[in-house]
């Protein structure tokens, strides 16, 4: 099994990409607001023996460049599609978590050539995030300091304790994000409305969320997402919060593997 770091120039910026595996289906991973490609490391390690995994640092996060502007859903989607093109992936599945899940919805709605399936993990719904101004202000400063990140982990993001190394990873990634990337999601990108587009998604779609998610609860997913995406099916993991890739990586990897293995070959 191969494991490589790569820098791919896309839309004029350097994007950091983590790749594992050298055979099997290609799976592209998009992380949440505050995370990085490292958010997926437990999941990709389980999948890589039989899949090719490609985990991207969104612009402004992880080791990718942080341009002063360009953090709309369309920008993030264009970055990911450019990486897919640069890597020459003619068949692939997209897996998106939270913010990455909303990006993935927009990508899939455009019906890119080669897309075989879509997995949405604790996804932000296609409708605008409705928050009162005070809550939105609090969200905008959630990653301002180590203390605020720890509070966000404990009070918002998780329902089960993270392993110490994973907790530190989340803190590091959250603090490392560029200020413009941290601000863009709560103030603008999360408010975008793509609900009129996601009905165009034409591939099988698996939605996975945690029963204890305090960000995008199963009730929100059921009301705002599931009725809008054709052919989508929902799996709810008991006792798990919003950080599914770190709270329940084994269950998530198994769900992704079962989904990918069950996709019908395309003509």
ABEGO torsion letter per residue (X at the ends): XBBBBBBBBBGGBBBBBBBBEABEBBBBBBBBBGBBAAAAAAAAAAAAAABBBBBBBBBGBEABBBBABGABAAAAAAAAAAAAAAAGBABBBBBBBEAAAAAAAAAAAAGBBGBABBBBBGBBBABBBBBBAAAAAAAAAAAABAAAAAAAAAAAABABBBBAAAAAAAAAAAAABBAAAAAAAAAAAAABBAAAAAAABABBBBBBBBAABAABBAAAAAAAAAAABBGBBBBBBBGBBABAAAABAAAAAAAAAAAAAABBBBX
